[in-house]
């Protein structure tokens, strides 16, 4: 009893001697978490240098990152394969890696001008919603593709219709339907923000991508999309000798996301450059995000 009491007093005294600020720092969560988009390794995956199942292992062991953003292109025939999904989940669990989302392409235009084709596109995404649920993701990333037919308003109405119907599939499963600025009208921040607002659904949102505005002001677009954000994609290409991204002012963009809009979730690395190798580009992007996060936390 005396020994237990002495141990307790010793521990309490030691804790009291640690500065309060330091104790708070030890328990303080980071401003945002860093994940890795699988597209960052698309050359290795398409080239057969790595398998889809290698992705979570490499993410954790090679880059020290604990969140993965899957891309359906690398396992498109496996969405309904329960054994394969179980294998992916087991690998992630074993590595202590979180499946954050699945990026979905090639499943039809959710804003197609043809009602039947639009309905088919919605149904085509259902399997990915279910796969995302199984893996523990919070969302699937989709495209507000319209086929560029009709007026700006007509295309917005069709995209809204498709997203509302897909959101109805995701909602009971707790899966978000999030749209990236990804070409066409979706790269217009005001247009996409208007579409998401018009859905009126809680589980439909955006995935602002730093580099996919294609001529539209990326800072304005990010600001417009952040009120609906359920994720952030830190697109990177090249870096200067200070380690800063040369196409995007990461500090300005993260200031918009973190300080102005209070984002505290995942920020996904999506390296697409050609000067650095894929692993080097991922590491450079991570280093920049960590540096800015530390600056913002100081």
URJO-V606012 format. One record per residue. N is the residue number from 0. RES is the residue in one letter. PHI is phi as a letter, one per 40 degrees, with the letter a starting at -180 (* if undefined). Layout:
n: <N	N>
res: <RES	RES>
phi: <PHI	PHI>
This chain:
n: <0	1	2	3	4	5	6	7	8	9	10	11	12	13	14	15	16	17	18	19	20	21	22	23	24	25	26	27	28	29	30	31	32	33	34	35	36	37	38	39	40	41	42	43	44	45	46	47	48	49	50	51	52	53	54	55	56	57	58	59	60	61	62	63	64	65	66	67	68	69	70	71	72	73	74	75	76	77	78	79	80	81	82	83	84	85	86	87	88	89	90	91	92	93	94	95	96	97	98	99	100	101	102	103	104	105	106	107	108	109	110	111	112	113	114	115	116	117	118	119	120	121	122	123	124	125	126	127	128	129	130	131	132	133	134	135	136	137	138	139	140	141	142	143	144	145	146	147	148	149	150	151	152	153	154	155	156	157	158	159	160	161	162	163	164	165	166	167	168	169	170	171	172	173	174	175	176	177	178	179	180	181	182	183	184	185	186	187	188	189	190	191	192	193	194	195	196	197	198	199	200	201	202	203	204	205	206	207	208	209	210	211	212	213	214	215	216	217	218	219	220	221	222	223	224	225	226	227	228	229	230	231	232	233	234	235	236	237	238	239	240	241	242	243	244	245	246	247	248	249	250	251	252	253	254	255	256	257	258	259	260	261	262	263	264	265	266	267	268	269	270	271	272	273	274	275	276	277	278	279	280	281	282	283	284	285	286	287	288	289	290	291	292	293	294	295	296	297>
res: <X	X	X	X	X	X	X	X	X	X	X	X	X	X	X	X	X	X	X	X	X	X	X	X	X	X	X	X	X	X	X	X	X	X	X	X	X	X	X	X	X	X	X	X	X	X	X	X	X	X	X	X	X	X	X	X	X	X	X	X	X	X	X	X	X	X	X	X	X	X	X	X	X	X	X	X	X	X	X	X	X	X	X	X	X	X	X	X	X	X	X	X	X	X	X	X	X	X	X	X	X	X	X	X	X	X	X	X	X	X	X	X	X	X	X	X	X	X	X	X	X	X	X	X	X	X	X	X	X	X	X	X	X	X	X	X	X	X	X	X	X	X	X	X	X	X	X	X	X	X	X	X	X	X	X	X	X	X	X	X	X	X	X	X	X	X	X	X	X	X	X	X	X	X	X	X	X	X	X	X	X	X	X	X	X	X	X	X	X	X	X	X	X	X	X	X	X	X	X	X	X	X	X	X	X	X	X	X	X	X	X	X	X	X	X	X	X	X	X	X	X	X	X	X	X	X	X	X	X	X	X	X	X	X	X	X	X	X	X	X	X	X	X	X	X	X	X	X	X	X	X	X	X	X	X	X	X	X	X	X	X	X	X	X	X	X	X	X	X	X	X	X	X	X	X	X	X	X	X	X	X	X	X	X	X	X	X	X	X	X	X	X	X	X	X	X	X	X>
phi: <*	c	c	c	c	c	c	c	c	c	c	c	c	c	c	c	c	c	d	d	c	c	c	c	c	c	b	c	c	c	d	a	c	b	b	b	c	c	c	d	b	c	c	c	c	c	c	g	c	a	b	d	c	c	d	c	c	c	d	c	c	c	b	g	b	b	b	b	b	c	b	c	c	c	a	c	c	b	d	b	c	c	c	c	c	c	c	d	c	c	c	c	c	c	c	g	b	c	c	c	a	b	c	b	b	g	b	h	c	c	b	d	c	c	d	c	c	c	c	c	c	d	c	c	c	d	c	c	c	c	c	c	c	c	c	g	c	c	a	b	c	b	b	c	c	b	g	f	b	g	c	d	c	c	c	c	c	c	c	c	d	c	c	c	c	c	c	c	c	c	d	c	c	g	b	c	b	b	b	c	c	a	g	g	c	c	c	c	d	c	c	c	c	c	c	c	c	c	c	g	b	c	c	b	a	b	b	d	b	d	b	b	c	f	g	c	d	c	c	c	c	c	c	c	c	c	c	b	c	b	a	b	b	c	c	b	b	b	b	c	c	c	g	c	c	c	c	b	c	d	c	c	c	c	c	c	c	c	c	c	b	g	c	b	c	c	b	c	c	b	c	b	c	b	c	c	c	d	c	c	c	c	c	c	c	c	c	c	c	c	c	c	c	c	c	c	c	c>
